[in-house]
Amino acid sequence: MLIATQLLAVQDILAADNGRRVAAGETPDEVYPDAVAATEHAFRMVERGLGDLLRRPGDSTSST
């Protein structure tokens, strides 16, 4: 439940920021590159915070 809450919170914050920028007059096309970068950064941070918690046994993929 904690992981789902973290993921939803990140999604909500990103969506709110995008909405705020569009409401302030930026076009979706202008917001898009920053939105993609912010999303990748945010979910990398979540992934690093979770570490190996969700790793399947035998999965040698590194989270770093």
Buried (B, 14 or more C-beta within 10 A) or exposed (E): EEEEEBBEEBEEEBEEBBEEBEEEEBEEEEBEEEBEEBBEEBBEEEEEEBEEEEEEEEEEEEBE
